[in-house]
C-alpha cells in the first residue's frame, strides 16, 4: 500500500514542509524566524509539485504540534486544519521533541534527551527511547527551569536549542554527562511525515478539529520572580 503524506513544521525558528511517498521524502526547509506565515503555504505547494502529487491524492497531513513557539505552533495547526477540512484528510499531530529525538544518531533502544529553549529561562524537554525507525516517550514532556530538570536515566545524546542555551546546566542534571550533544538541532518536516506514517498505518490519525496544539504552558508573558 502506497502512503502519501504532507508534513508541516513551524514550531521553532525553522520552517519546513515535506511530502512522503512510501519511504521517499522531499522537503523544503529554511531557518527564517517570523516568516513562517508567508513561507509555509508556498513550501507546501513546492514539495507537492516536487513529489508529483496533488492534495487530493494525499492520504493525510501531519504537523508539528509543539511544544515550541506559540505563534509557530498556531500557524502549523491552522494551516493543517484548513487543508485537512477542505480535502477531508485525517491528521497526525507530531511532537517537536519527538521530532528532535528521532534525529539522534544512537544505537537502538538508547535514551536521548531533546530540549528546546522555551524562553523565559525555561526549557521544553523529555526523554525518548530511540528504536530503528520510531521513538518512544519515557515519562512525559515538561517545561521547567534548567536547574529543576531531573534525569534518573543514562542519556546517550542531547539535542536541540535548549542544549545550546543551557548545556552546562543540563549536563549537571544528567546521571553521567554525554559528549554527544547537537546544540543546533531543529525539527524537520521530513521527520514529521516519517513519524506520521506509523500513526497512519496504526490507524491513529484524527479528524482535523481534534488536531490541537500542545503548548505545555499557558504563560506567555515573563513575570519577574
C-alpha positions as CSV (number, residue, x, y, z in Angstrom):
1,X,0.0,0.0,0.0
2,X,1.4,3.4,-1.1
3,X,1.2,6.0,1.7
4,X,1.3,9.7,0.7
5,X,1.5,12.3,3.5
6,X,2.2,16.0,3.7
7,X,4.0,17.4,6.7
8,X,4.3,20.9,8.2
9,X,6.7,22.1,10.8
10,X,6.8,25.7,12.1
11,X,7.2,25.3,15.9
12,X,10.7,26.8,16.1
13,X,12.7,29.3,14.1
14,X,12.9,26.6,11.3
15,X,10.1,26.4,8.8
16,X,9.7,23.3,6.6
17,X,7.3,21.2,4.6
18,X,7.7,17.7,3.3
19,X,5.9,15.1,1.3
20,X,6.4,11.4,1.9
21,X,5.5,8.7,-0.7
22,X,6.2,5.3,0.9
23,X,9.7,5.8,2.2
24,X,10.8,8.6,-0.1
25,X,10.6,12.1,1.2
26,X,11.0,15.6,-0.5
27,X,11.4,18.6,1.8
28,X,11.8,22.4,1.7
29,X,13.5,23.8,4.8
30,X,14.5,27.3,5.8
31,X,15.6,28.9,9.1
32,X,13.5,32.1,8.9
33,X,12.2,33.4,12.2
34,X,8.9,35.4,11.9
35,X,8.5,34.5,8.3
36,X,6.6,31.2,8.7
37,X,3.2,32.6,7.9
38,X,4.4,33.8,4.4
39,X,6.6,30.8,3.7
40,X,4.7,27.7,4.7
41,X,1.9,27.6,2.0
42,X,4.4,28.2,-0.9
43,X,6.6,25.5,0.6
44,X,3.6,23.0,0.7
45,X,2.9,23.8,-2.9
46,X,6.6,23.3,-3.8
47,X,7.0,19.9,-2.2
48,X,3.7,18.6,-3.6
49,X,5.0,19.7,-7.1
50,X,8.4,18.2,-6.4
51,X,6.8,14.9,-5.4
52,X,4.4,14.9,-8.4
53,X,1.2,14.6,-6.3
54,X,-1.8,16.8,-5.7
55,X,-3.5,17.4,-2.3
56,X,-6.4,15.2,-3.5
57,X,-4.1,12.3,-3.8
58,X,-2.8,12.5,-0.2
59,X,-3.8,10.0,2.5
60,X,-3.3,12.5,5.3
61,X,-1.5,15.5,6.7
62,X,0.8,15.8,9.7
63,X,2.1,18.8,11.7
64,X,4.5,19.6,14.4
65,X,2.1,20.3,17.3
66,X,4.6,21.6,19.8
67,X,6.0,22.4,22.2
68,X,7.7,25.4,20.8
69,X,6.9,29.0,19.8
70,X,3.2,29.7,20.4
71,X,2.8,31.6,17.1
72,X,4.6,29.0,15.1
73,X,2.5,26.2,16.6
74,X,-0.7,28.0,15.8
75,X,0.4,28.6,12.2
76,X,1.1,24.9,11.7
77,X,-2.2,23.9,13.3
78,X,-4.4,26.4,11.4
79,X,-2.8,25.6,8.0
80,X,-3.1,21.9,8.7
81,X,-6.7,22.2,9.8
82,X,-7.6,24.3,6.7
83,X,-6.1,21.8,4.3
84,X,-7.5,18.8,6.1
85,X,-11.0,20.2,6.3
86,X,-11.0,21.4,2.6
87,X,-9.9,18.0,1.4
88,X,-11.4,15.6,4.0
89,X,-8.0,14.4,5.2
90,X,-7.1,12.8,8.5
91,X,-4.4,14.5,10.6
92,X,-1.4,13.3,12.7
93,X,-0.1,15.5,15.5
94,X,3.7,15.0,15.9
95,X,5.6,16.3,18.9
96,X,8.5,18.6,18.2
97,X,10.5,16.9,20.9
98,X,9.8,13.5,19.3
99,X,11.0,15.0,16.0
100,X,14.3,16.0,17.6
101,X,14.7,12.7,19.3
102,X,14.3,10.8,16.0
103,X,17.3,12.7,14.7
104,X,19.7,11.4,17.3
105,X,22.4,9.1,15.9
106,X,22.5,6.5,18.6
107,X,22.1,2.7,18.9
108,X,18.7,1.1,19.0
109,X,17.0,1.4,22.4
110,X,19.3,4.1,23.8
111,X,17.8,7.1,25.5
112,X,18.0,10.6,24.2
113,X,17.1,14.0,25.6
114,X,15.7,16.6,23.2
115,X,15.4,20.1,24.7
116,X,14.0,23.3,23.1
117,X,14.8,26.8,24.5
118,X,11.4,27.9,25.8
119,X,12.5,31.4,26.6
120,X,11.6,32.9,30.0
121,X,14.7,31.0,31.3
122,X,13.0,27.6,30.8
123,X,13.3,24.6,28.5
124,X,10.9,22.2,27.0
125,X,12.4,18.7,27.4
126,X,11.7,15.0,27.5
127,X,13.4,11.6,27.5
128,X,12.8,9.4,24.5
129,X,13.9,5.8,23.6
130,X,15.2,5.7,20.0
131,X,14.5,2.5,18.0
132,X,15.3,1.8,14.4
133,X,12.5,3.9,12.9
134,X,10.5,5.1,15.9
135,X,10.8,7.0,19.2
136,X,9.1,6.1,22.5
137,X,8.4,8.8,25.1
138,X,9.6,7.8,28.6
139,X,7.6,9.6,31.2
140,X,6.2,13.0,30.0
141,X,7.2,16.1,28.2
142,X,7.8,19.0,30.5
143,X,8.6,22.7,30.7
144,X,11.0,23.7,33.5
145,X,13.9,25.8,34.6
146,X,17.1,24.0,33.6
147,X,18.2,23.7,37.2
148,X,14.9,21.9,38.0
149,X,15.3,19.2,35.3
150,X,15.7,15.8,36.9
151,X,17.0,12.9,34.9
152,X,17.5,9.4,36.5
153,X,18.2,7.5,33.3
154,X,21.5,7.4,31.4
155,X,21.2,9.6,28.3
156,X,23.2,8.9,25.2
157,X,22.5,12.1,23.3
158,X,21.2,15.6,23.9
159,X,20.0,17.8,21.1
160,X,18.1,21.0,20.5
161,X,18.3,24.7,21.2
162,X,17.7,24.1,24.9
163,X,21.2,22.5,24.9
164,X,22.6,25.4,23.0
165,X,21.3,27.8,25.7
166,X,21.8,25.7,28.8
167,X,24.3,23.0,28.0
168,X,26.4,23.3,31.2
169,X,23.4,23.2,33.5
170,X,21.7,20.3,31.7
171,X,25.0,18.3,31.7
172,X,24.9,18.7,35.5
173,X,21.4,17.3,35.7
174,X,22.4,14.0,33.9
175,X,23.4,10.9,35.7
176,X,26.6,10.9,33.6
177,X,27.5,13.7,31.2
178,X,27.4,13.0,27.5
179,X,29.7,14.4,24.8
180,X,27.1,13.6,22.2
181,X,25.3,16.9,22.0
182,X,23.8,18.6,18.9
183,X,23.1,22.1,20.1
184,X,21.7,23.5,16.8
185,X,19.3,20.6,16.0
186,X,15.9,21.8,14.8
187,X,12.7,20.0,13.9
188,X,12.3,19.0,10.3
189,X,9.1,18.2,8.4
190,X,10.8,15.2,6.8
191,X,10.8,13.7,10.3
192,X,7.2,14.8,10.9
193,X,6.0,12.7,7.9
194,X,8.1,9.7,8.8
195,X,6.7,9.6,12.3
196,X,3.2,10.3,10.9
197,X,3.4,7.2,8.7
198,X,3.4,5.0,11.8
199,X,0.3,6.7,13.0
200,X,-1.4,6.3,9.6
201,X,-0.5,2.6,9.4
202,X,-1.7,2.1,13.0
203,X,-4.9,4.0,12.3
204,X,-4.1,6.6,14.9
205,X,-4.9,9.7,12.7
206,X,-7.6,12.0,13.9
207,X,-10.0,14.4,12.3
208,X,-8.9,18.0,11.7
209,X,-10.9,19.5,14.6
210,X,-9.1,17.2,17.0
211,X,-5.6,18.2,15.8
212,X,-4.7,20.6,18.5
213,X,-1.5,22.5,19.5
214,X,0.5,21.4,22.6
215,X,1.9,24.3,24.5
216,X,2.9,22.7,27.8
217,X,2.3,26.1,29.5
218,X,-0.2,28.9,29.3
219,X,2.0,31.8,30.4
220,X,3.5,33.8,27.6
221,X,4.5,37.0,29.5
222,X,7.6,36.7,31.7
223,X,6.9,37.6,35.3
224,X,9.8,38.7,37.4
225,X,10.4,36.4,40.3
